Amino acid sequence: MTSGFDWLEVESLDLEAQGIAHRPVPAEQADDAGAGKVVFIEGALPGERVQVQIARKKNNWEQGTMSALGRESAQRVRPGCPHFGLHAGACGGCKMQHLHPAAQVAVKQRVLEDNLWHLAKVKPERVLRPIEGPAWGYRDRARLSVRYVHKKGTVLIGFHERKSRYVADMQVCPVLPPKVSAMLMPLRALIGSMELREQMPQIELAAGDGPDGPVTALVLRNLAPLTPGDAQRLRDFAALHEVQWWLQPKGPDTVHLLDEGGPVLSYRLLEYGITMPFKPTDFTQVNPHINRVLVDRALKLLDVQPGDEVIDWFCGLGNFTLPLATKAAQVLGIEGSETLVARARTNARLNGLQARTRFEARNLFELTAADLRALAAAQRWLIDPPREGAFALAKAVAELHAEGGFALPKRIVYVSCNPATLARDAGLLVHQGGYRCSLAGVVNMFPHTAHVESMAVFDRA
């Protein structure tokens, strides 16, 4: 590790929440165009003057950690978690707790706009107001690593340390629901008391709604069958802390309740009268407060009319499909898994929406223009892909636009969890697909992290 004693001016943040600065240009190169070597600085914020402890050095860039702070940003705040920081052993779950939450959102908005312009030369006609919500206690889903440490004779439960495979020594976690944060130390004691404590590498949290109130489900990844004593320890813990234990001996499909008869886990979109049961290992949004606002905004932006046909691409369990079915004449939900499609059909039936919904399973990463031609034309699309984006779909749209003779949707609302793949797909839709980007904005689904969730609207040009 080397030191860098120059004071550097931090200009911006990158996607990993590292400050970006440039080395001063040497005097002999002062007449050359361009700035000096770029430096990525952990812990530094835009507008600050810092010194850096350099850890990596390449021809075109350097990376290190802030070692001294000469001028502090007005947006720097005291982190809300004792386990956040740059020190050894610090939790790596959050990266931006030192930055005011409002400034975090502004940074993410800039990341979205920069990706759209620099990667795709797309500029939205209007920027949407960011969707924001609680900055703490928001995370209803989490995957916590479990490790029994022989040398210390203790159990660690939490996220990994920064840039490490080790489990952070977490006693609290303010981004988890307060009930779960307060449960971390009792959970450590529980696992430490169990006979199979070395064969339980993970606990997954899934909080949701039940018929009589909130339900907290904990999924224990057990690599060996529970002993009777360990099963009883889990039951005693569940009764004391009012949680529901699930076991996962192998893959996600093996998840089952420790004891049958517990309340069904579900999430509700009350303004649409919709309840969707789910298993704790199903994909549902981490932040239920933001998800409700996200669904509402997406539907308003889609501007569905009573006679419209709508396609919901990557429909999952029906997070958007079922609310859309309360507005449109017919909604087609398309997903890549037959299992998910079956579950979505069940959710439609439970909510009395089976007559206004259809579901199909397709390989969404190998869609072609011919596949789209085979579908009935729809006036509006909702696209909500995983991080990989919807490249095949956007490419097929571009091909159909070039060929002509097919009625592409008047409006597309694209919900994204990766600004880079959104930008890539937006480039195809705008430059080759006959669309314009009317609106775009960020959704702060994961406060204090560098994760950028966003939404964009595309209208026929």
Sequence and secondary structure as in RCSB ss.txt:
>XXXX:A:sequence
MTSGFDWLEVESLDLEAQGIAHRPVPAEQADDAGAGKVVFIEGALPGERVQVQIARKKNNWEQGTMSALGRESAQ
RVRPGCPHFGLHAGACGGCKMQHLHPAAQVAVKQRVLEDNLWHLAKVKPERVLRPIEGPAWGYRDRARLSVRYVH
KKGTVLIGFHERKSRYVADMQVCPVLPPKVSAMLMPLRALIGSMELREQMPQIELAAGDGPDGPVTALVLRNLAP
LTPGDAQRLRDFAALHEVQWWLQPKGPDTVHLLDEGGPVLSYRLLEYGITMPFKPTDFTQVNPHINRVLVDRALK
LLDVQPGDEVIDWFCGLGNFTLPLATKAAQVLGIEGSETLVARARTNARLNGLQARTRFEARNLFELTAADLRAL
AAAQRWLIDPPREGAFALAKAVAELHAEGGFALPKRIVYVSCNPATLARDAGLLVHQGGYRCSLAGVVNMFPHTA
HVESMAVFDRA
>XXXX:A:secstr
 EEEEEEEE  EE TTS EEEE    GGGTTSSS   EEEEET  TT EEEEEEEEE SSEEEEEEEEEEE  TT
B   S TT SSSTT B S S TTB HHHHHHHHHHHHHHHHHHHH    SEE   B   SSS   EEEEEEEEET
TTTEEEEE BBTTSSSB   S  TTS HHHHTTHHHHHHHHHTSTTGGG  EEEEEEEEETTEEEEEEEEE SS 
  HHHHHHHHHHHHHHT EEEEESSSGGG EESSTT    EEEEGGGTEEEE  TTS   S HHHHHHHHHHHHH
HHT  TT EEEEET TTTTTHHHHHTTSSEEEEEES HHHHHHHHHHHHHTT GGGEEEEE  TTS  HHHHHHS
   SEEEE   TT  HHHHHHHHHHHHH  S   SEEEEEES HHHHHHHHHHHHHTSSEEEEEEEEE SSTTSS
  EEEEEEEE 
